[in-house]
Amino acid sequence: MAHLDPDSPTPLVPTLQRRLGLVQATALNMIDMVGIGPFVTLPLVMGFMGPNFLLAWLVGAGLAAVDGLIWSELGAAYPEAGGSYRFLKLAYGEQKWGRLMSFLYVWQTLIQSPLVLASGAIGFAQYFGYLVPLTEWWQPKLVAGSVVLLLIALLYRRIEDIGKLGVALWVGVLTLMGWLIFGGLTHAHHPVDILPGGGMPALPGLLLSGAMGHAAVNTIYSYLGYYNVCHLGAEIKQPEKVIPRSIFLSILGIAGLYLLMNWSVGTVIPWQEVQSWQSGAGDKSQFIVSVFVERLYGPAAATVATAMVLLVAFASLFAVLLGYSRIPYAAAADGEFLPVFGKLHPTKQFPYVSLLLLGGVGFVFSLLFRLGEVIAAILAMRILVQFVGQAVGLVLLRRRRGTAALPFKMPLYPLPVILVILVWLFVFVGITPVAVEWGGVRFNLYFQVAALGMMALGAVAFLLWSRQQRRWPFSK
């Protein structure tokens, strides 16, 4: 509802309301993290890591936990709409370099957040193919596009209604994961190892191996979303407490569920069998959860499980589009982006222009790209500006503003920051190219180059925008 000026009957501009508590914030984080990711990447990680596939999920959880310290400190101190947009602007200076960094983040959000949306929609369509065979080339695209359109329709409403719906979808997530874990606990037939055969002495070599690099890209993708609550900072009650708690509850909860689910599947379907599927025709690993349930309880139960996977995937996309729609709004409301994105719906108080644009671009991407390409592009585009840039920014903020007023301070500072920067750069360099054929010519698409190119285009757009506005670096 818009606020009223006591001296005038004319409503003022509507504002975001703090109506999401710890349960709702944690629910939205967790459904954002789960999505289709763990069900699609589970067999891929088995294929890369063999008997040590659980270790890759521990590595992903470790990175999320350390990076979560940075998000918690920033989110608790600056609980505003936009998350990284605000963090980057404050860290690098609101009048100069912070304008550039925050602009680049919003610029990339207009592309990478629709990519995230498309990745979930494409994965949804792949699993939907277990229930209804999609034999024609256009059928998976029709399913993916329809999912995006339905999401837009569901999010076109008040935030408190969305919080309640998010909790309901969270229950569906926990129910599915609990069922899969119970199945493994009661039907375990094959041992699953975490450490390599050589024990602890062989662990460093395995952690630095190419196989771990490929597997970690997939597990990290599946953990992304633990920071979703920061995008909704202006709508969180008691954010100085709720934001850090929801981040770590989400990471711990999802890490436990992922490890137990992967262990459960691995005790019923051994990694050797998964690798044999991947090397032959008719790869059943893309439906590994459905095959897992079918093997335990029969085809009818597998159909139910597949439907629940689809529900979880849809729930995650719901949280993704909700959080990212607040970023262009925050930038526009701050005078740093096109003013049209700063509009709130006159009666429902949500950034409807931002929602419609990101959803529309996600719809187009869901029709154009393949899942593997989208996952690689997402990580490449996020790492430098958002994750590495934000970690460096936290150091700058601490030096400039001190730590006395911080509601949450990370332990062992600056070690977590240094570790996060090194690991994210390692992941960025390790993203593998994808072979693409165009006009009969085959070449490798390097996502690092594409990410740097988008940054360069963003810098040009920033300079044009700043020149039009007569602001830094063109201000007198």
ChimeraX attribute file (.defattr): number of C-alpha atoms within 10 A of each C-alpha:
attribute: neighborCount
match mode: 1-to-1
recipient: residues
	/A:1	16
	/A:2	16
	/A:3	11
	/A:4	13
	/A:5	10
	/A:6	8
	/A:7	6
	/A:8	8
	/A:9	8
	/A:10	11
	/A:11	12
	/A:12	12
	/A:13	13
	/A:14	18
	/A:15	16
	/A:16	20
	/A:17	17
	/A:18	16
	/A:19	15
	/A:20	25
	/A:21	18
	/A:22	21
	/A:23	16
	/A:24	23
	/A:25	28
	/A:26	28
	/A:27	27
	/A:28	33
	/A:29	30
	/A:30	31
	/A:31	31
	/A:32	34
	/A:33	28
	/A:34	28
	/A:35	32
	/A:36	28
	/A:37	24
	/A:38	24
	/A:39	24
	/A:40	23
	/A:41	20
	/A:42	26
	/A:43	27
	/A:44	22
	/A:45	27
	/A:46	24
	/A:47	23
	/A:48	20
	/A:49	24
	/A:50	20
	/A:51	20
	/A:52	20
	/A:53	29
	/A:54	23
	/A:55	23
	/A:56	28
	/A:57	26
	/A:58	19
	/A:59	17
	/A:60	21
	/A:61	25
	/A:62	16
	/A:63	18
	/A:64	23
	/A:65	22
	/A:66	16
	/A:67	23
	/A:68	22
	/A:69	23
	/A:70	24
	/A:71	28
	/A:72	27
	/A:73	19
	/A:74	30
	/A:75	31
	/A:76	23
	/A:77	18
	/A:78	20
	/A:79	24
	/A:80	23
	/A:81	27
	/A:82	26
	/A:83	26
	/A:84	26
	/A:85	26
	/A:86	27
	/A:87	28
	/A:88	30
	/A:89	23
	/A:90	21
	/A:91	26
	/A:92	22
	/A:93	17
	/A:94	15
	/A:95	13
	/A:96	13
	/A:97	17
	/A:98	20
	/A:99	25
	/A:100	24
	/A:101	31
	/A:102	29
	/A:103	24
	/A:104	23
	/A:105	28
	/A:106	26
	/A:107	20
	/A:108	22
	/A:109	22
	/A:110	19
	/A:111	18
	/A:112	24
	/A:113	23
	/A:114	28
	/A:115	26
	/A:116	25
	/A:117	29
	/A:118	31
	/A:119	28
	/A:120	30
	/A:121	31
	/A:122	30
	/A:123	25
	/A:124	26
	/A:125	24
	/A:126	23
	/A:127	25
	/A:128	20
	/A:129	18
	/A:130	18
	/A:131	14
	/A:132	9
	/A:133	12
	/A:134	17
	/A:135	9
	/A:136	8
	/A:137	8
	/A:138	10
	/A:139	14
	/A:140	24
	/A:141	23
	/A:142	15
	/A:143	20
	/A:144	27
	/A:145	22
	/A:146	15
	/A:147	22
	/A:148	27
	/A:149	15
	/A:150	13
	/A:151	20
	/A:152	21
	/A:153	12
	/A:154	11
	/A:155	21
	/A:156	17
	/A:157	16
	/A:158	15
	/A:159	20
	/A:160	15
	/A:161	10
	/A:162	20
	/A:163	20
	/A:164	16
	/A:165	18
	/A:166	26
	/A:167	19
	/A:168	14
	/A:169	22
	/A:170	24
	/A:171	13
	/A:172	18
	/A:173	23
	/A:174	16
	/A:175	14
	/A:176	19
	/A:177	21
	/A:178	14
	/A:179	14
	/A:180	20
	/A:181	20
	/A:182	15
	/A:183	20
	/A:184	23
	/A:185	17
	/A:186	10
	/A:187	13
	/A:188	17
	/A:189	14
	/A:190	14
	/A:191	11
	/A:192	20
	/A:193	14
	/A:194	16
	/A:195	17
	/A:196	18
	/A:197	12
	/A:198	8
	/A:199	9
	/A:200	10
	/A:201	11
	/A:202	12
	/A:203	16
	/A:204	9
	/A:205	12
	/A:206	18
	/A:207	15
	/A:208	11
	/A:209	12
	/A:210	14
	/A:211	16
	/A:212	21
	/A:213	21
	/A:214	19
	/A:215	24
	/A:216	28
	/A:217	22
	/A:218	25
	/A:219	23
	/A:220	22
	/A:221	20
	/A:222	26
	/A:223	26
	/A:224	21
	/A:225	25
	/A:226	27
	/A:227	29
	/A:228	27
	/A:229	35
	/A:230	33
	/A:231	25
	/A:232	27
	/A:233	28
	/A:234	23
	/A:235	23
	/A:236	26
	/A:237	18
	/A:238	16
	/A:239	27
	/A:240	21
	/A:241	16
	/A:242	22
	/A:243	32
	/A:244	26
	/A:245	17
	/A:246	28
	/A:247	29
	/A:248	19
	/A:249	18
	/A:250	26
	/A:251	26
	/A:252	16
	/A:253	14
	/A:254	23
	/A:255	20
	/A:256	14
	/A:257	18
	/A:258	25
	/A:259	18
	/A:260	20
	/A:261	25
	/A:262	24
	/A:263	24
	/A:264	24
	/A:265	27
	/A:266	28
	/A:267	19
	/A:268	20
	/A:269	20
	/A:270	18
	/A:271	24
	/A:272	13
	/A:273	13
	/A:274	21
	/A:275	18
	/A:276	14
	/A:277	17
	/A:278	16
	/A:279	10
	/A:280	9
	/A:281	8
	/A:282	9
	/A:283	14
	/A:284	17
	/A:285	24
	/A:286	23
	/A:287	19
	/A:288	21
	/A:289	26
	/A:290	25
	/A:291	22
	/A:292	22
	/A:293	24
	/A:294	17
	/A:295	14
	/A:296	15
	/A:297	12
	/A:298	13
	/A:299	14
	/A:300	10
	/A:301	15
	/A:302	22
	/A:303	17
	/A:304	16
	/A:305	22
	/A:306	23
	/A:307	18
	/A:308	17
	/A:309	25
	/A:310	22
	/A:311	18
	/A:312	27
	/A:313	26
	/A:314	25
	/A:315	29
	/A:316	29
	/A:317	27
	/A:318	26
	/A:319	27
	/A:320	24
	/A:321	25
	/A:322	27
	/A:323	26
	/A:324	28
	/A:325	29
	/A:326	25
	/A:327	28
	/A:328	32
	/A:329	29
	/A:330	26
	/A:331	25
	/A:332	18
	/A:333	18
	/A:334	12
	/A:335	12
	/A:336	20
	/A:337	20
	/A:338	13
	/A:339	14
	/A:340	15
	/A:341	22
	/A:342	23
	/A:343	19
	/A:344	20
	/A:345	17
	/A:346	13
	/A:347	11
	/A:348	16
	/A:349	19
	/A:350	26
	/A:351	25
	/A:352	23
	/A:353	18
	/A:354	26
	/A:355	25
	/A:356	18
	/A:357	17
	/A:358	23
	/A:359	26
	/A:360	17
	/A:361	19
	/A:362	28
	/A:363	24
	/A:364	17
	/A:365	24
	/A:366	32
	/A:367	18
	/A:368	11
	/A:369	15
	/A:370	14
	/A:371	18
	/A:372	13
	/A:373	17
	/A:374	23
	/A:375	21
	/A:376	21
	/A:377	22
	/A:378	21
	/A:379	24
	/A:380	25
	/A:381	25
	/A:382	20
	/A:383	19
	/A:384	20
	/A:385	20
	/A:386	21
	/A:387	19
	/A:388	20
	/A:389	21
	/A:390	27
	/A:391	25
	/A:392	17
	/A:393	24
	/A:394	22
	/A:395	16
	/A:396	16
	/A:397	18
	/A:398	13
	/A:399	11
	/A:400	10
	/A:401	11
	/A:402	11
	/A:403	12
	/A:404	8
	/A:405	9
	/A:406	16
	/A:407	17
	/A:408	19
	/A:409	17
	/A:410	17
	/A:411	9
	/A:412	8
	/A:413	11
	/A:414	11
	/A:415	11
	/A:416	19
	/A:417	21
	/A:418	13
	/A:419	14
	/A:420	23
	/A:421	19
	/A:422	12
	/A:423	12
	/A:424	20
	/A:425	14
	/A:426	13
	/A:427	18
	/A:428	20
	/A:429	12
	/A:430	16
	/A:431	20
	/A:432	17
	/A:433	15
	/A:434	14
	/A:435	11
	/A:436	12
	/A:437	11
	/A:438	7
	/A:439	5
	/A:440	7
	/A:441	7
	/A:442	10
	/A:443	12
	/A:444	11
	/A:445	15
	/A:446	16
	/A:447	23
	/A:448	22
	/A:449	12
	/A:450	14
	/A:451	21
	/A:452	14
	/A:453	13
	/A:454	17
	/A:455	20
	/A:456	13
	/A:457	15
	/A:458	20
	/A:459	17
	/A:460	12
	/A:461	15
	/A:462	21
	/A:463	18
	/A:464	13
	/A:465	16
	/A:466	18
	/A:467	14
	/A:468	10
	/A:469	13
	/A:470	13
	/A:471	15
	/A:472	15
	/A:473	15
	/A:474	12
	/A:475	9
	/A:476	6
